[in-house]
């Protein structure tokens, strides 16, 4: 009996067609939950068992070591005990390139004993290149420079090819560093992660004999997750495809969500056009989700223009309707979600089968704190818990050092963060001097007249000293806790450093710092001082906040030991996973989809694909939530519903509106109160609204339209509108640098 006959009952017609395809190019468009890994591994087994192809003649590539191991184990299981224990050419792109470079790299001047630099090594090497070129400009931060170099390598650009493609001010400096960085790699006999692909491509392009040898060896090539390939990976495949064009690529253009990382959706969209005679097979039967969930996913993704048409379907029942929950604010959103999770657990849904997904990691903070309040065990996937994130720990370290000049750990974390040129040797020298005088390190730095150090380290320490002197004075001033942390972010240079970096990671860190300010503001508003303490109120407030954070961290550590945990993760991290119940939180324009996508059609299409990925993670139950208002450091922002909600067919939905007068149509007044004319393109959501509607009780307010005011974070602005928010006075202000914001009156001062 042939292999195909053995497994025939386990494959649907489209899967069987894909497994048994003969020679020539094949594009398998595999919808979410359609069993693509089974098809790919069965095709390998079919080629070996029924077509007589040797395993060494098959090259199968994917993107992660985990996926490669899973493919390897499945193939071994299908081929039985007589098959080899290892399949050398079932691997990741990078692993294949490492093997080729070790074996053939000397032909291109690459010694076989080269070392591979990880991300930390690469950043350190960029800093060394900057030192070699005597570049100190903060706008040329090492991480940002490294990001540019990585981007150029993934585009296939040598340093000499960059000069004609400069698109940002930082690129001119980055190009110089790129050349020096490559020189330093060569001196160290090292390659970075991007070089593994780039150098392998250059080798294959230059060596026709090697190309022909590999084309003769690999009679069949299979590629998983093809929608995630970048320009270099596509070109690598083109070099090794044999004349018979026996290449099978598997992927789903509707799940292409890594454009920001260099993935080119065009690779899968144009594959059949660029390979003559290409056969296209669509795997459209879904084995994961209920029919209602799939209909919702299809309704969202159908709005994209750049895609292959597919109709995903299932034999599973219709299932529950998709629930839409509208909550008054982000705190009540978190309370609602955690409450619903506890109900599901009570109904015997395992905690590990429940996930809360979100577009940006900063959203997780209110959910984490609500989990702790309700004693719900949880875990964070693809990111740190909020108070364990680097940028949060950095700013908390500044607070600790101001409160306790003897905190040597806080000193070590702060003194060169952001970079001030104070290296480890200089730090140790200063610590030894402070110890010899029996003075706390922070006090010594504040009082010393002249640092016994020269160069950049001396200038950096002098700058840090000035910051500490200001900080010690600020603790005794009449200043709010929130304002103090704002000043720390500004005076330390921390915020400026992130803004000049400009990378995706830096923007995420900045969002997390804004969320920290929100947490501090909420703490400050509810804080009640202990009357037995005699210290200055601000000091006591900070001590109490740091104690609260420490207790949260301790509780988090206890949670790690529990097995039954709800999962919290970003939508990007959820790709490839599945859960009985999924919540997608903070579905509001500007958050999801991201505000960065509004001005770029391809960006908005990728956001919609991300929504499709999130929806199709759910097997049985899907709950989408949003808050009508969300707090961001002194600003109560009324949120616009995510435009993706509008794509969902009404017959699939069940709407929950908590403690509010909103309905599925939502009040246009509430929408307009948070939207600027350019922030949303669909006019039907912003009709018949005037800011004048809110000024009927203007005589009761202490502020007036047209007044100039100053905000500690947003700077100077002019009031455009005054209204009541509950019992609080709320102002709509046009800030000269930050645009229009809505803030509580208590956070602004009159005058410019």
N, C-alpha and C positions, 0 to 999 in steps of 0.2 A: 504494500500500500504506500502511495506517495505521501509526502509530508502534507501537501495541500489537502488530500483526502482525509487525513487524520484530523486536521483542525477545521475542516469545512463548517461543522456545526457551530463553531465558536466565532465565526466571522459573518458580518452582514454582506450583502452583495457588493457594495462599494469597497469595503475593506478587502474582500477576496480579490476583486479586480486590481486593487493596488498591490497586493502581495504578489500576484502572479504576473505582473507586467513583465514583458520580455526586455528587449534591448531598446536603447534610445532614451532621451530625456523624459523625466516624469516629474510633474508638480502635483503633490498631494496637498490640497487645501483642507486642513483638518480643523473643523469647528471645535469650540470649547467642549471638553468632556466626550470627545468622539472616539477615543481609543487609539490615538496616533502612535503611542509608544508600542502598543501591541502590534500594530501594522508594521512599524519599522523593524521590530525584532523578528516578526514572522517572515518578513521579506528576506532578511539575512539568512534565516534558517531554510527558507524555500530555495534560495540561490545555492546553498551548500548541498541540501539533501536531494532536491529534484533537478537541479541544473548542473551539478558537478563542479561548482566553483569552489576553489580552495579559500579557506578563511584568510590566508595571507594576500589573496587577490581582492579582498573587500576592505574598503576604507569607510568607516562610519564615524562621523564627528558630531559633537554636540558642544554645549557651552559650559557646563559645570561638571566637576569631578563626580558629584552625586548622581547626575543624570547618566554619565558615562558608566559608572558602576552598576546602576540599575539596568542599563542596556546590556552590559556584559553578563550580568547574572541571568537575565531573561533569555538571552541567546543560549547560554550554557544549559539552562533548564530545558529549552526546546530541543537542543541537539543531543542531550542525554549524556550518560557517563563516559562515553567513548570520545567525547570532544575534548580539545585541549583545555587546560585549566585557565590559561590566559589567552586573550585575543589581542595581539599587540596593536592592531589598528582600529580598535574601538576606543576612542579617546576624545579629549577636547582639542580644539584648534591649537591651543598653545602647547599642549603636550606633544602633539604630532610635530609641530615646528621645532621644538627642542630636540627631538630625536633626529630630525633631518639635519639640523645645524651641528649637532655633535658628530654625526656620521659624515656629513659632506661640507661642513662650514669652512674647512681649511682651503677649499677651492676659492673662497671669497675672502681669505685672510682672517677667518675667525677660528681661533684655537679651540680644540674640542673640550678643553677644561675650563671654558668660560664660566663665570659665576653669574647668577641671576639676582639683580637688585630688586628688593621688594619696595613697597610704597615709602616706607620710612627711609630706606637707603637712598631712594630717588630724591626725596625732599632734601636730605642732607647734602646730596651731591649738587643740587641746584644752589643751595646756600654757599657751597664751596666755590661754585662757578661765579656767583655774585661777588664773593670775596676776591677772587682772582681778578675780576674786572673792576674791582673797587666801586661796586654799585651799592648804594645805601638807601636809595629812594624807596620810601615805604609803599609807594604805588606798585612797586615791583616785588610784592610779597612772594616768598618762595612757592607756596602752594598754588597761587594764581599762575605764576610762571610755569610751574610744572604742568598745570592743567592745559595751558596753551601748547606746550611742547607735545603733550600726549595727543591733543587734538590734531596737531599737524602731522604727527606720525601716523595716526589712524586715517588721515587723508592721503598718506603716501608722499608727504613733502619733506625733502631734505632741507637743511638750513639755507642752502643757496636758492631754493625754490620759494622760500617764504617771502622774500623782499618784495615781490610783485603782488602779494595778496594780503598786505597789512590792512586790517579793518578797524583797529582800535588803537588808542594812544599807547597802550601797554605793549603792543605787538612789536614796536621797534626795539625796545629794551629786551623783550623776550627772545627775539631772533638772535641778538648778540649772545645771550646766555645759552640759547639752544646750541650754537656752534661750540661754545666752551664746554658745555655739558657733555656733548658727544666726544670731545677730546678727552675729557676726564674719564668717561666710560671706557674709552679705548685704552688709556693708560692703565686702568684697573683690570683689564681683560674681563670686562663685565658687559652684560646686556640688561636693559630694563625690560619690563613686561611687554611693552609695545614693540620693542626691538625684535622680540621673538617672531612676531608676524612679519614686521617690515623687512628685517634682514633675510628672512626665509624667502619672501617675495622677490627681493633683489637678486638673491642667489638663483632662483628658478628662472627669472627673466634673462639673466646673463649666461646661463649654462644650458644650452640646448640639449646636450648629451644627457644631463641629469633629468631634464624634463621628459625626454623620450623614455628614459629608464623607468621613471615613476609611472608614466602613462601605460607602459607595458605591464608593470607590476599590478597596478590597481585597475582591474577590469570593471569594477563596479564601485561607485562612490555614493554614499548616502549621508545626508545632512539633516539633523533635527533642528527645530526652532529656527528655521531659515529666515523668518521675519526679523530676527535679531542680528543678522550679519551686517558688518560694516563694509566700507569700500575695500579695505585691504583683504578681508576674508573672501569677498567675492572674487577679487583678482587672483587670489591664491588658487581657488577652485578652478578658475579658467585656465590656469597654467598646467593643471594635472589631469584634467578631463581627457580621456583617450579619444581617438578618432571616432569610435562608435557612439560617443556621447552618452555613455551609460551612467548618468547621474540622476539620482532621485532626491529631491528636496521636499521636506515636510515642514509645514508651518501654517500659521493663521495670520493673515494680514490684519485681521480685526483685533489681534492681541499684540500688535507692534507698539510697545510703550517705552522704548528706550532710545528715542531719537536724540534726547539730550546727552546720551552717552555715546553717540556716534552711529547707532544703528540706522540703516537706510531701508525704509519701507519699499523704495523703488526696486530693490533687489528681488523681492517676491512678487511685486505687482507686474514687473516687466519680464520675469523669467521665461514665461512661455512665448513671449514675442521675440526674445533674443536667442532662443534655441529652436531652430527649425524642426518641425515634426514633434514638438513637445506634446505629450499627452497630459491632460489635466483631469484629475479625479477629485471629487469633492466628498469628504466625509462629513455628512450633515446630521447623522443620527447621534443624539446626545444621550449618554448613559448616566448622567449625574443629576440633572435638575428636573423639577416638575415643569409641566407645560406652561403654566403662568409665568414662571421665572424666565423661561426661554423666550416667551413672547415679549416680555418687557425688555430683555436684552436686545432682541431683534429690532424692536421699535426704536431704541436709542441708536444702535449702530447703523441703521438704515439711513440716517441723516448724513452720514459721511459720503463724500463723493469719491475719494481715492480708495477703492476697495474692489475685491472680487465679489460678485454677488453670490451669496450662500443663503440657504434656508434651513436653519437648525430646527430639529424636531425631536420628539421623544415619544416612546410608547408608555411612559409613566403617566399617571393621572394628572388632571389639571392642577390639583394642589391648592394651597391657601392663596388668597389674594396677597399682593404686595402691600405692605402697610406703610403709609406715609405719616410720620409723626411731626407735628409742628409744635414747638415748645416756646414759651415766652423768652427764655434766655439760655445761654450755654450751660449754666449750672443746673437748670431744670431739665435740660436735654440729657445731661449726664445722669441725673437722678432717675429720669424716665428709663434710660437704657439699662442701667444697673438693676432697676426694679424689674424690668421685663426679663432680664437674664435670670434673676433669682426665681421668677415664676417658671421659666422653662426648665431650670434645674429641678424645681419641685415636681415638674411633670416628667421627670426621668430623662431629660435630654442631658447627656454627659457634658460637663463643663468644657472639656477639651474639644467638643464639637460645636462650640459657639465662638464666633470671632467678631470683633469690632474693628472696622476698617475706616481709614481716613486718608485724606489727600496730603496733609502736612503733619509732621510729627508733633508740632507744638499744640495741636488740638488735644493730644492725649492727656495733658496735665489735669484738666478738670475730671476726666474719667478715672485717672489713677487715684486722685484724692477721694472720689466718691466710692471707689472700690474699697479703700482703706476704711472709710467711715462705715460702710455697710459690711465690712469684714468678708469681702469676696476675693478669694485667691485669684491672681491674674499673672500673666507673663507678657513681656514686650518682645516682639520678634522684629528683627531688622533695625534695631535701634536701642538706645539706652533708656532706662527709666528717666523721667524728666529731671530729677535732681541729681542724676548721675552723669548727665551730659557735660562735656568738657567746658563749654562756655558758661554753664550755670555754676559749676564748681569753681571756675576761675573767678567769677564775680563774688561768690560767697567767700572765697579766700581773701579777697580784698577787704571785705567786711570784717572777717576774723582778725586780720592783721591790724586794722585800725582799732579794734576793740582790745586786742591783746598783742602788744608789741613783742612779746616773747614767743609768739607762735612761729617757730622756725619752718614748719611745713608750709604754712600759708605764705611766708616770705619766699621760700623757694619756688612756689607756684606763681607768685605775682611778679617777682623782680624782673623777669625777662619775658613777661606776657602782657601785652604784645612785645615783640622783639625790641630790646633796647641795647643790644650789643654786650650784655652782661653774661659772659659764659660761665661754665662750671668752675673754672679756676678762680675767676674773680669773685664769684659767690663764696667759695670756700675761704678765700683770703679775708673777706669782709666778716664772715662768721667767726673766724679765728680771732680777729681783732676785737670784735664785740665780746667774745668769751673771755679774752685776756683782761678786759676792763670790767668784767662781771656786769655787763649791761645787756638788757634785752635787745635783740637785733633791730627791731623797729625803732627803739629809742636811740640806739647808737647812730643809726642812719639819719635820724632827725637832728641830732646834735653835733655830729662831726663837722669840723670846719673844712677840712681838705681830705679828699679820698687819696690814699697812697697807691693809686692805680692810674694808668695813662690810657689815652686813646678813646675808642668807642665805649669801652666799659666805664670809664670815668664820666663821660657825658651822660651815659645811661643811668648811672647811679645818682648823678646830680638831679636828673629829671625825676627819678623815683623819689628822691629826698623831698623835692618840692611838692610832689603829690602827697607824701605822708604828712608834711607840715600843714598843708591845706586840710587833709582829712582829720587830723587831730583837732584842728580849730573847728571844723564843721560839726563834729560831734557835740560841741558845746553851744552851737548856734540854734536859733529857733527855725529849724528846717524840718520838713516832713521826711519820713523814711523813704518815700518814693522819690522825692527830689534829691535826696542824698545819693541814691543809687543811679539816678540819671546823671548826676554830676560825676560820679565815679566812672561811668561809661564814657563820658566826654573827656574828662581830665586825664584819665589813664591812657587815652588813645585807643582803647579797645574797640569802640564802635567804629571809629574812623578806619581802623585797620581792616575790619570786616567789610565796610562799604567800599574801600579801595581794592580789596581782593576781587569782588565782583563775581566769584564763582557761585555755582548752585549751592554748594555746601555752605559758603559764607552767608548766602541769603537765608538759608534754613537756620543757621546759628543766630542770625539777627532776629528772625521771627521768634525763636525760643527765648531770646533775651526780652523781647516785648512781652512774652507770656510770663516771664519771671516778674516783670514790673506789674503786670496785672495781679499776679499772686500776692505780691507785697502790698499792693493797694488794698486788695480784699482783706488781707490780714490786718492792715493798719486801721481800716474802718471798723472792724469787729473787735479790735484789741482792747482789753481792759487791764490797766496797770495793777500790779500787786502793791498795795498801799504800804506794805512793810519795807519795801525797797526804797532806799534814800538816794540812789544814783540818779543822774540826769535821765529824763524820760526817754530820749532818743536811744541812749545806750541800752536801757532796759528793754525797749521795744525790739532792738536788733538782737539782743541776747535771746529773747523769747522766740523770735522768728527762727534763728539758727537752731535753737533747741527743738522747735517743731519740725524743722527739716531733718534734723538728725534722727528724731523718733520715726519719721516717715521712712527714712533709709533703713533703720533697724527693722521695721515692720516688713519692708520689702525683702530684706534678706531672709526673714522667716518664711515668707511666701514662696521663696525659691524651692524650699524642701517639699512643698505640697505637690501631689501629682495631678489632682483635678483642678486645672486652672483654665480660666477664660483667656483667650488670645487677643491681644491688641497689636495691630500692625498697620503699616502704611499700605495703600493699595498696590504700590509697586512690589512690596515684599510678599503680597498674597498670591502673585501669579504662580500658577502650577499647583495651588493648594485647593482644598475643598472642605466645607463645613456644613453640618446640618442646618445651622442658623447663622446668617450674616446680618450685621448692622452696618450700614454705611452712614457715617455721621458727618455733621457740618456740611451738608449739601447746599451750599450757598454760593452764589456768583462771587468771584473774587477769591474764594477758598477752593471750591470744586465746582466748575473749572477754575483753575488758577488765573488770577488777574493777568499774569504774564502771557497767557495764551490769547487774550482778546484781540490783539493787533496782528496776529499771525494765523492765517487760515490753517496751515499745517499744524500749528500748535494746538488749536482748538480741536482739530480732528484727532490728535493724539490724546487729548484729554477725554474725548468721547470714547476712544478705544479703552482708556483706563477705566471709564465707567462700565463699559461692557465686561471687562475683566472682573471688576468688583461684583457685578450682578451675578455673573456665572460661577462665582465661588460657592454660592448657596445651593444646597441640595433640596431643602424642604421649605425653608422659611426665610424671607427677606424683608428687612425693616429699614427704611430710609428715613433719616431724621435731619431736621434743621432747627436752628434757633431764630426767632424773630429779631432778637437783638443779641449782640456779642460784645463783650467788653474788651477793649484794648487800651490799657493805660490811660485812665481818665476819660476815655471816649466811649460813650454808649452808641454803638453803630447799629441802626436798623438794617437788617440783612435782606438782600434780594434772594428769593428762592433760586436754586440752581436751575439753569435753563434745561438741564437734562430731565428735571421733573416734568417739564411741559411736554417732553417727547413721549411720556408714558400714556398708553391708552387708558381712559377713565374706567373701562369695564374690568380692568385688571386690578384696580386699586381699592384700598380701604383706608380712609383718612382718619387719623386721630389728632384732635386739636386740644391741647391741654391749657386750661385756664386762660383762654384768650378768645376774642370775638372773631378771629380769622376763620376762613373756610377754605375749601379746596381752591376757590377762585382767588383767595387772598385779597385783603383790602388794598386798593390801589394807593390809598393815602400812605399806608405803612411802607409799601414798596418805594414810593417816590421820596419818602423822608430820608432814605438812605442812599438814593441813587443820584449820581450826577448825570447830565444829559448824555455824556459820552460813554458811561459805564455799561449801558445795556442797549443793544441795537433794536430790540423788538418794541416798537412804539406802543403796541397794544397793552403793554404792561405798565405804561407810564402816562395814561391819558387822564384828562380832566382833573389835574392836581395843581394846586397853587400853594406856595409857601404862606401866602396871606391867610389861608384857612386857619393857621395855627396862632394867629396874633390877636385873637378876640379878647384876651385878657391881658393885653400888654401893660396896662396901667398897674398891674399887680407886681411887675418884675423890677428887680433892682438894676438890671442891665437894659440897654436899648440898642436897637439896630443902628449901625454906623459907628459905634464906639470902638476905639482901638484898645486891644488887650494883649497880654503876653502870657504864654503857656510855658511851663518849665521844660517841656520836651519839643513842642511844635514851634516855639518861637513867637514872633509877633503876627498879629492878624486883626481883621476887622469883622465885627459881629454882623451877620446877615439876618439872623432870625433868633427870637427868644420864645421859649415854650416851657411848659411844665412836663416833667417826666416823673410820674407819681407825685411826690411832694417836693421834688428837687427841681431847681431851675436849670434848664438845659439850653445851651447856646449852639447855634450853627455858625461856624467861623471860617472865613477864608484866610488861611495862613499863607504868608508870602512864599514860604519854602516848601510847605507840606500839602498845600491844596485845601480843599474844604473838609472840615472835620466837625463832628458833633461831640461836645464835651460838657461835663457838669460845670456849673458856674464856680463851684468851690475850688476848681483847679486853675483858675485864671486870675490875673491881676489887671487892674485898669492901667491905661497909659502905655506908651511905647518906650 
